[in-house]
Amino acid sequence: MTLMLWDETMSVGVPELDSQHQTLIALINDAYEAIRKHDEHLMTTLLDQMREYAAMHFHFEEEYMRQTGYPDLVSHRELHDGFNDKVEEFQQQLHSKTNFSQVFVFLSRWLTAHIMKEDMRYTRYMAQKAAGGEPA
Ligand SMILES: [Fe+2]
């Protein structure tokens, strides 16, 4: 079962960022599948990979926002940090009785909402800037 899917409505208009979002979604789906199969070893590996990849992606995205002069970089970065903290918290609970299906449902919902709401704000900002208008 696939937990989440990327589609065109999630495109932020930057191919590299779209591709990173797709990879992150694929990692979340794979980890969720590992949980469903009770494959603890694979799940641990994928959670590590996902955490590392998310950190790289957030850094890349923040750099893009910085280079383009996006004004809400600081608050956006705080959201990314919140995600990282959450993943770290889950990793620390790895051997407790955490319900990992719920963890990944949470992460997938967070990411979908983040892309559709927060990432789209810099997409709109860039579109307005490109059109020569006053960015909101
Ligand atoms: Fe973001």
Backbone and ligand atoms as CSV (ligand in chain L), in Angstrom:
chain,resi,resn,atom,element,x,y,z
A,1,MET,N,N,0.839,-1.194,0.000
A,1,MET,CA,C,0.000,0.000,0.000
A,1,MET,C,C,0.880,1.252,0.000
A,2,THR,N,N,0.517,2.173,-0.871
A,2,THR,CA,C,1.286,3.414,-0.933
A,2,THR,C,C,0.644,4.449,-0.029
A,3,LEU,N,N,1.473,5.015,0.817
A,3,LEU,CA,C,0.959,5.979,1.780
A,3,LEU,C,C,0.661,7.320,1.135
A,4,MET,N,N,1.572,7.769,0.287
A,4,MET,CA,C,1.348,9.065,-0.369
A,4,MET,C,C,1.914,9.069,-1.774
A,5,LEU,N,N,1.326,9.913,-2.605
A,5,LEU,CA,C,1.732,10.001,-4.001
A,5,LEU,C,C,2.034,11.441,-4.365
A,6,TRP,N,N,3.024,11.618,-5.219
A,6,TRP,CA,C,3.309,12.960,-5.738
A,6,TRP,C,C,2.520,13.130,-7.029
A,7,ASP,N,N,1.888,14.275,-7.204
A,7,ASP,CA,C,1.304,14.564,-8.517
A,7,ASP,C,C,1.587,16.027,-8.877
A,8,GLU,N,N,1.183,16.386,-10.077
A,8,GLU,CA,C,1.499,17.719,-10.614
A,8,GLU,C,C,1.025,18.868,-9.721
A,9,THR,N,N,-0.050,18.629,-8.974
A,9,THR,CA,C,-0.558,19.711,-8.116
A,9,THR,C,C,0.456,20.045,-7.018
A,10,MET,N,N,1.426,19.138,-6.811
A,10,MET,CA,C,2.436,19.365,-5.775
A,10,MET,C,C,3.708,19.998,-6.340
A,11,SER,N,N,3.702,20.294,-7.635
A,11,SER,CA,C,4.917,20.852,-8.235
A,11,SER,C,C,5.166,22.273,-7.736
A,12,VAL,N,N,6.400,22.502,-7.290
A,12,VAL,CA,C,6.772,23.847,-6.833
A,12,VAL,C,C,7.440,24.636,-7.964
A,13,GLY,N,N,7.478,24.038,-9.159
A,13,GLY,CA,C,7.987,24.756,-10.325
A,13,GLY,C,C,9.497,24.738,-10.467
A,14,VAL,N,N,10.168,24.001,-9.588
A,14,VAL,CA,C,11.626,23.871,-9.684
A,14,VAL,C,C,11.915,22.371,-9.804
A,15,PRO,N,N,12.352,21.914,-11.000
A,15,PRO,CA,C,12.508,20.462,-11.216
A,15,PRO,C,C,13.336,19.754,-10.146
A,16,GLU,N,N,14.434,20.357,-9.729
A,16,GLU,CA,C,15.280,19.711,-8.725
A,16,GLU,C,C,14.538,19.534,-7.396
A,17,LEU,N,N,13.767,20.548,-7.019
A,17,LEU,CA,C,13.013,20.441,-5.759
A,17,LEU,C,C,11.866,19.438,-5.893
A,18,ASP,N,N,11.215,19.426,-7.044
A,18,ASP,CA,C,10.156,18.431,-7.264
A,18,ASP,C,C,10.733,17.023,-7.174
A,19,SER,N,N,11.885,16.841,-7.779
A,19,SER,CA,C,12.513,15.524,-7.771
A,19,SER,C,C,12.895,15.115,-6.341
A,20,GLN,N,N,13.374,16.071,-5.556
A,20,GLN,CA,C,13.699,15.759,-4.153
A,20,GLN,C,C,12.437,15.424,-3.363
A,21,HIS,N,N,11.357,16.150,-3.615
A,21,HIS,CA,C,10.098,15.835,-2.924
A,21,HIS,C,C,9.654,14.411,-3.282
A,22,GLN,N,N,9.825,14.051,-4.551
A,22,GLN,CA,C,9.423,12.700,-4.981
A,22,GLN,C,C,10.261,11.631,-4.281
A,23,THR,N,N,11.555,11.894,-4.154
A,23,THR,CA,C,12.428,10.920,-3.478
A,23,THR,C,C,12.045,10.780,-2.006
A,24,LEU,N,N,11.759,11.906,-1.386
A,24,LEU,CA,C,11.367,11.888,0.027
A,24,LEU,C,C,10.061,11.112,0.217
A,25,ILE,N,N,9.139,11.328,-0.674
A,25,ILE,CA,C,7.861,10.605,-0.624
A,25,ILE,C,C,8.099,9.108,-0.827
A,26,ALA,N,N,8.979,8.763,-1.761
A,26,ALA,CA,C,9.289,7.347,-2.011
A,26,ALA,C,C,9.901,6.701,-0.767
A,27,LEU,N,N,10.773,7.430,-0.091
A,27,LEU,CA,C,11.394,6.888,1.125
A,27,LEU,C,C,10.360,6.688,2.231
A,28,ILE,N,N,9.433,7.628,2.359
A,28,ILE,CA,C,8.371,7.486,3.366
A,28,ILE,C,C,7.507,6.272,3.034
A,29,ASN,N,N,7.169,6.126,1.760
A,29,ASN,CA,C,6.359,4.968,1.347
A,29,ASN,C,C,7.085,3.650,1.614
A,30,ASP,N,N,8.375,3.609,1.285
A,30,ASP,CA,C,9.146,2.380,1.490
A,30,ASP,C,C,9.234,2.035,2.980
A,31,ALA,N,N,9.460,3.061,3.799
A,31,ALA,CA,C,9.554,2.824,5.244
A,31,ALA,C,C,8.210,2.327,5.786
A,32,TYR,N,N,7.143,2.918,5.278
A,32,TYR,CA,C,5.804,2.500,5.719
A,32,TYR,C,C,5.557,1.035,5.347
A,33,GLU,N,N,5.979,0.670,4.159
A,33,GLU,CA,C,5.831,-0.717,3.698
A,33,GLU,C,C,6.634,-1.666,4.598
A,34,ALA,N,N,7.848,-1.241,4.962
A,34,ALA,CA,C,8.696,-2.059,5.845
A,34,ALA,C,C,8.012,-2.259,7.199
A,35,ILE,N,N,7.345,-1.210,7.683
A,35,ILE,CA,C,6.628,-1.302,8.959
A,35,ILE,C,C,5.495,-2.312,8.846
A,36,ARG,N,N,4.784,-2.208,7.735
A,36,ARG,CA,C,3.648,-3.119,7.539
A,36,ARG,C,C,4.094,-4.570,7.459
A,37,LYS,N,N,5.307,-4.767,6.961
A,37,LYS,CA,C,5.833,-6.141,6.859
A,37,LYS,C,C,6.581,-6.541,8.126
A,38,HIS,N,N,6.574,-5.660,9.114
A,38,HIS,CA,C,7.278,-5.891,10.386
A,38,HIS,C,C,8.761,-6.159,10.171
A,39,ASP,N,N,9.313,-5.536,9.146
A,39,ASP,CA,C,10.744,-5.685,8.872
A,39,ASP,C,C,11.489,-4.578,9.613
A,40,GLU,N,N,11.863,-4.904,10.841
A,40,GLU,CA,C,12.438,-3.874,11.698
A,40,GLU,C,C,13.779,-3.357,11.206
A,41,HIS,N,N,14.570,-4.275,10.656
A,41,HIS,CA,C,15.894,-3.871,10.173
A,41,HIS,C,C,15.767,-2.878,9.010
A,42,LEU,N,N,14.935,-3.229,8.053
A,42,LEU,CA,C,14.724,-2.357,6.887
A,42,LEU,C,C,14.123,-1.019,7.323
A,43,MET,N,N,13.195,-1.102,8.254
A,43,MET,CA,C,12.543,0.112,8.738
A,43,MET,C,C,13.557,1.070,9.376
A,44,THR,N,N,14.454,0.506,10.169
A,44,THR,CA,C,15.488,1.321,10.813
A,44,THR,C,C,16.381,1.970,9.764
A,45,THR,N,N,16.774,1.172,8.774
A,45,THR,CA,C,17.622,1.691,7.690
A,45,THR,C,C,16.917,2.809,6.936
A,46,LEU,N,N,15.658,2.587,6.612
A,46,LEU,CA,C,14.919,3.573,5.823
A,46,LEU,C,C,14.642,4.851,6.612
A,47,LEU,N,N,14.420,4.688,7.904
A,47,LEU,CA,C,14.194,5.875,8.742
A,47,LEU,C,C,15.466,6.731,8.767
A,48,ASP,N,N,16.603,6.056,8.864
A,48,ASP,CA,C,17.902,6.755,8.791
A,48,ASP,C,C,18.062,7.492,7.468
A,49,GLN,N,N,17.792,6.763,6.403
A,49,GLN,CA,C,17.922,7.341,5.053
A,49,GLN,C,C,16.986,8.521,4.881
A,50,MET,N,N,15.761,8.353,5.358
A,50,MET,CA,C,14.770,9.408,5.211
A,50,MET,C,C,15.183,10.652,5.973
A,51,ARG,N,N,15.709,10.440,7.163
A,51,ARG,CA,C,16.147,11.571,7.982
A,51,ARG,C,C,17.294,12.329,7.303
A,52,GLU,N,N,18.238,11.564,6.788
A,52,GLU,CA,C,19.380,12.165,6.097
A,52,GLU,C,C,18.945,12.903,4.835
A,53,TYR,N,N,18.062,12.254,4.088
A,53,TYR,CA,C,17.617,12.859,2.833
A,53,TYR,C,C,16.801,14.120,3.103
A,54,ALA,N,N,15.949,14.063,4.116
A,54,ALA,CA,C,15.134,15.238,4.457
A,54,ALA,C,C,16.029,16.404,4.853
A,55,ALA,N,N,17.079,16.119,5.617
A,55,ALA,CA,C,17.996,17.183,6.041
A,55,ALA,C,C,18.677,17.812,4.826
A,56,MET,N,N,19.121,16.969,3.900
A,56,MET,CA,C,19.764,17.476,2.684
A,56,MET,C,C,18.775,18.312,1.874
A,57,HIS,N,N,17.565,17.789,1.713
A,57,HIS,CA,C,16.549,18.491,0.923
A,57,HIS,C,C,16.188,19.843,1.547
A,58,PHE,N,N,15.975,19.853,2.847
A,58,PHE,CA,C,15.595,21.110,3.508
A,58,PHE,C,C,16.707,22.142,3.344
A,59,HIS,N,N,17.919,21.675,3.479
A,59,HIS,CA,C,19.056,22.577,3.324
A,59,HIS,C,C,19.094,23.160,1.906
A,60,PHE,N,N,18.890,22.312,0.929
A,60,PHE,CA,C,18.871,22.726,-0.476
A,60,PHE,C,C,17.756,23.744,-0.713
A,61,GLU,N,N,16.593,23.450,-0.169
A,61,GLU,CA,C,15.430,24.323,-0.364
A,61,GLU,C,C,15.638,25.678,0.325
A,62,GLU,N,N,16.227,25.638,1.501
A,62,GLU,CA,C,16.500,26.890,2.226
A,62,GLU,C,C,17.523,27.734,1.463
A,63,GLU,N,N,18.485,27.071,0.854
A,63,GLU,CA,C,19.492,27.774,0.056
A,63,GLU,C,C,18.831,28.425,-1.165
A,64,TYR,N,N,17.909,27.706,-1.763
A,64,TYR,CA,C,17.149,28.255,-2.904
A,64,TYR,C,C,16.370,29.501,-2.464
A,65,MET,N,N,15.724,29.413,-1.323
A,65,MET,CA,C,14.942,30.549,-0.816
A,65,MET,C,C,15.856,31.732,-0.501
A,66,ARG,N,N,17.018,31.417,0.048
A,66,ARG,CA,C,17.958,32.487,0.381
A,66,ARG,C,C,18.438,33.187,-0.900
A,67,GLN,N,N,18.792,32.389,-1.893
A,67,GLN,CA,C,19.306,32.961,-3.145
A,67,GLN,C,C,18.268,33.774,-3.902
A,68,THR,N,N,17.010,33.397,-3.730
A,68,THR,CA,C,15.968,34.119,-4.462
A,68,THR,C,C,15.389,35.262,-3.638
A,69,GLY,N,N,15.894,35.450,-2.442
A,69,GLY,CA,C,15.445,36.569,-1.610
A,69,GLY,C,C,14.073,36.368,-0.997
A,70,TYR,N,N,13.662,35.108,-0.858
A,70,TYR,CA,C,12.349,34.824,-0.261
A,70,TYR,C,C,12.299,35.383,1.165
A,71,PRO,N,N,11.312,36.225,1.455
A,71,PRO,CA,C,11.327,36.932,2.742
A,71,PRO,C,C,10.975,36.080,3.982
A,72,ASP,N,N,10.321,34.941,3.781
A,72,ASP,CA,C,9.887,34.157,4.946
A,72,ASP,C,C,10.780,32.946,5.210
A,73,LEU,N,N,12.034,33.075,4.814
A,73,LEU,CA,C,12.968,31.958,4.996
A,73,LEU,C,C,13.076,31.511,6.455
A,74,VAL,N,N,13.159,32.458,7.367
A,74,VAL,CA,C,13.387,32.097,8.768
A,74,VAL,C,C,12.234,31.250,9.320
A,75,SER,N,N,11.004,31.692,9.085
A,75,SER,CA,C,9.878,30.918,9.626
A,75,SER,C,C,9.746,29.575,8.900
A,76,HIS,N,N,10.103,29.561,7.604
A,76,HIS,CA,C,10.033,28.301,6.862
A,76,HIS,C,C,11.068,27.310,7.413
A,77,ARG,N,N,12.241,27.842,7.731
A,77,ARG,CA,C,13.287,26.981,8.274
A,77,ARG,C,C,12.850,26.375,9.609
A,78,GLU,N,N,12.122,27.143,10.384
A,78,GLU,CA,C,11.633,26.621,11.673
A,78,GLU,C,C,10.709,25.421,11.471
A,79,LEU,N,N,9.921,25.469,10.398
A,79,LEU,CA,C,9.034,24.331,10.104
A,79,LEU,C,C,9.872,23.105,9.764
A,80,HIS,N,N,10.900,23.304,8.948
A,80,HIS,CA,C,11.802,22.189,8.604
A,80,HIS,C,C,12.449,21.616,9.866
A,81,ASP,N,N,12.899,22.512,10.735
A,81,ASP,CA,C,13.537,22.057,11.977
A,81,ASP,C,C,12.560,21.239,12.814
A,82,GLY,N,N,11.312,21.644,12.796
A,82,GLY,CA,C,10.278,20.924,13.542
A,82,GLY,C,C,10.129,19.494,13.034
A,83,PHE,N,N,10.183,19.342,11.717
A,83,PHE,CA,C,10.097,18.006,11.121
A,83,PHE,C,C,11.306,17.168,11.550
A,84,ASN,N,N,12.497,17.768,11.439
A,84,ASN,CA,C,13.719,17.058,11.830
A,84,ASN,C,C,13.666,16.615,13.294
A,85,ASP,N,N,13.190,17.505,14.159
A,85,ASP,CA,C,13.077,17.174,15.583
A,85,ASP,C,C,12.142,15.988,15.787
A,86,LYS,N,N,11.047,16.008,15.047
A,86,LYS,CA,C,10.051,14.951,15.186
A,86,LYS,C,C,10.650,13.607,14.771
A,87,VAL,N,N,11.362,13.603,13.664
A,87,VAL,CA,C,11.970,12.357,13.185
A,87,VAL,C,C,12.998,11.848,14.198
A,88,GLU,N,N,13.772,12.777,14.743
A,88,GLU,CA,C,14.778,12.402,15.738
A,88,GLU,C,C,14.106,11.788,16.971
A,89,GLU,N,N,13.019,12.415,17.367
A,89,GLU,CA,C,12.246,11.915,18.517
A,89,GLU,C,C,11.766,10.481,18.255
A,90,PHE,N,N,11.293,10.234,17.042
A,90,PHE,CA,C,10.822,8.897,16.682
A,90,PHE,C,C,11.966,7.898,16.718
A,91,GLN,N,N,13.119,8.335,16.226
A,91,GLN,CA,C,14.270,7.424,16.213
A,91,GLN,C,C,14.664,7.008,17.626
A,92,GLN,N,N,14.549,7.959,18.541
A,92,GLN,CA,C,14.897,7.642,19.924
A,92,GLN,C,C,13.906,6.669,20.559
A,93,GLN,N,N,12.693,6.668,20.021
A,93,GLN,CA,C,11.656,5.777,20.569
A,93,GLN,C,C,11.610,4.452,19.829
A,94,LEU,N,N,12.574,4.267,18.950
A,94,LEU,CA,C,12.542,3.134,18.028
A,94,LEU,C,C,12.315,1.789,18.704
A,95,HIS,N,N,12.880,1.643,19.876
A,95,HIS,CA,C,12.768,0.332,20.517
A,95,HIS,C,C,11.691,0.282,21.592
A,96,SER,N,N,10.953,1.369,21.679
A,96,SER,CA,C,9.822,1.334,22.607
A,96,SER,C,C,8.598,0.844,21.838
A,97,LYS,N,N,7.452,0.984,22.450
A,97,LYS,CA,C,6.266,0.422,21.816
A,97,LYS,C,C,5.555,1.435,20.910
A,98,THR,N,N,6.343,2.234,20.242
A,98,THR,CA,C,5.762,3.229,19.355
A,98,THR,C,C,4.992,2.561,18.213
A,99,ASN,N,N,3.860,3.150,17.883
A,99,ASN,CA,C,3.114,2.651,16.730
A,99,ASN,C,C,3.670,3.331,15.478
A,100,PHE,N,N,4.535,2.617,14.765
A,100,PHE,CA,C,5.236,3.255,13.657
A,100,PHE,C,C,4.367,3.504,12.429
A,101,SER,N,N,3.292,2.773,12.305
A,101,SER,CA,C,2.388,3.096,11.203
A,101,SER,C,C,1.874,4.511,11.389
A,102,GLN,N,N,1.511,4.808,12.637
A,102,GLN,CA,C,0.994,6.151,12.937
A,102,GLN,C,C,2.061,7.220,12.713
A,103,VAL,N,N,3.299,6.875,13.033
A,103,VAL,CA,C,4.403,7.814,12.844
A,103,VAL,C,C,4.482,8.208,11.371
A,104,PHE,N,N,4.410,7.205,10.506
A,104,PHE,CA,C,4.559,7.507,9.087
A,104,PHE,C,C,3.317,8.134,8.487
A,105,VAL,N,N,2.178,7.831,9.034
A,105,VAL,CA,C,0.970,8.545,8.609
A,105,VAL,C,C,1.152,10.022,8.959
A,106,PHE,N,N,1.673,10.271,10.148
A,106,PHE,CA,C,1.931,11.651,10.560
A,106,PHE,C,C,2.928,12.331,9.618
A,107,LEU,N,N,4.063,11.659,9.346
A,107,LEU,CA,C,5.094,12.263,8.496
A,107,LEU,C,C,4.575,12.536,7.087
A,108,SER,N,N,3.791,11.613,6.566
A,108,SER,CA,C,3.287,11.804,5.202
A,108,SER,C,C,2.293,12.956,5.148
A,109,ARG,N,N,1.464,13.057,6.189
A,109,ARG,CA,C,0.501,14.169,6.226
A,109,ARG,C,C,1.227,15.494,6.380
A,110,TRP,N,N,2.252,15.481,7.231
A,110,TRP,CA,C,3.026,16.700,7.444
A,110,TRP,C,C,3.618,17.150,6.116
A,111,LEU,N,N,4.241,16.208,5.394
A,111,LEU,CA,C,4.934,16.569,4.159
A,111,LEU,C,C,3.954,17.060,3.092
A,112,THR,N,N,2.840,16.374,2.947
A,112,THR,CA,C,1.848,16.811,1.959
A,112,THR,C,C,1.375,18.229,2.273
A,113,ALA,N,N,1.004,18.452,3.520
A,113,ALA,CA,C,0.509,19.782,3.912
A,113,ALA,C,C,1.605,20.826,3.755
A,114,HIS,N,N,2.833,20.438,4.087
A,114,HIS,CA,C,3.953,21.386,3.992
A,114,HIS,C,C,4.193,21.805,2.540
A,115,ILE,N,N,4.211,20.839,1.640
A,115,ILE,CA,C,4.455,21.162,0.222
A,115,ILE,C,C,3.302,22.012,-0.316
A,116,MET,N,N,2.068,21.563,-0.055
A,116,MET,CA,C,0.907,22.236,-0.642
A,116,MET,C,C,0.699,23.635,-0.077
A,117,LYS,N,N,1.058,23.840,1.166
A,117,LYS,CA,C,0.778,25.134,1.791
A,117,LYS,C,C,2.019,26.016,1.892
A,118,GLU,N,N,3.046,25.504,2.514
A,118,GLU,CA,C,4.223,26.336,2.802
A,118,GLU,C,C,5.163,26.471,1.594
A,119,ASP,N,N,5.466,25.341,0.936
A,119,ASP,CA,C,6.372,25.432,-0.211
A,119,ASP,C,C,5.722,26.238,-1.342
A,120,MET,N,N,4.409,26.103,-1.472
A,120,MET,CA,C,3.711,26.847,-2.529
A,120,MET,C,C,3.815,28.357,-2.332
A,121,ARG,N,N,4.091,28.766,-1.113
A,121,ARG,CA,C,4.226,30.208,-0.867
A,121,ARG,C,C,5.476,30.752,-1.564
A,122,TYR,N,N,6.573,30.002,-1.552
A,122,TYR,CA,C,7.736,30.517,-2.284
A,122,TYR,C,C,7.544,30.359,-3.791
A,123,THR,N,N,6.748,29.359,-4.194
A,123,THR,CA,C,6.437,29.204,-5.618
A,123,THR,C,C,5.667,30.432,-6.118
A,124,ARG,N,N,4.681,30.866,-5.339
A,124,ARG,CA,C,3.903,32.062,-5.721
A,124,ARG,C,C,4.784,33.299,-5.715
A,125,TYR,N,N,5.641,33.365,-4.703
A,125,TYR,CA,C,6.547,34.504,-4.595
A,125,TYR,C,C,7.418,34.591,-5.848
A,126,MET,N,N,7.978,33.462,-6.260
A,126,MET,CA,C,8.849,33.448,-7.446
A,126,MET,C,C,8.073,33.772,-8.715
A,127,ALA,N,N,6.841,33.278,-8.803
A,127,ALA,CA,C,6.026,33.555,-9.992
A,127,ALA,C,C,5.734,35.050,-10.099
A,128,GLN,N,N,5.422,35.669,-8.968
A,128,GLN,CA,C,5.137,37.101,-8.964
A,128,GLN,C,C,6.384,37.894,-9.309
A,129,LYS,N,N,7.496,37.439,-8.777
A,129,LYS,CA,C,8.753,38.107,-9.037
A,129,LYS,C,C,9.103,38.024,-10.531
A,130,ALA,N,N,8.912,36.819,-11.086
A,130,ALA,CA,C,9.222,36.607,-12.515
A,130,ALA,C,C,8.314,37.453,-13.399
A,131,ALA,N,N,7.075,37.662,-12.942
A,131,ALA,CA,C,6.112,38.444,-13.739
A,131,ALA,C,C,6.354,39.946,-13.569
A,132,GLY,N,N,7.322,40.272,-12.741
A,132,GLY,CA,C,7.643,41.688,-12.550
A,132,GLY,C,C,6.737,42.410,-11.595
A,133,GLY,N,N,5.863,41.657,-10.938
A,133,GLY,CA,C,4.952,42.276,-9.965
A,133,GLY,C,C,5.617,42.426,-8.627
A,134,GLU,N,N,4.906,43.048,-7.731
A,134,GLU,CA,C,5.414,43.224,-6.372
A,134,GLU,C,C,5.113,41.953,-5.594
A,135,PRO,N,N,6.125,41.173,-5.219
A,135,PRO,CA,C,5.838,39.937,-4.470
A,135,PRO,C,C,5.079,40.213,-3.170
A,136,ALA,N,N,4.081,39.394,-2.903
A,136,ALA,CA,C,3.272,39.594,-1.684
A,136,ALA,C,C,4.060,39.144,-0.477
L,1,LIG,FE,FE,9.821,23.336,2.697
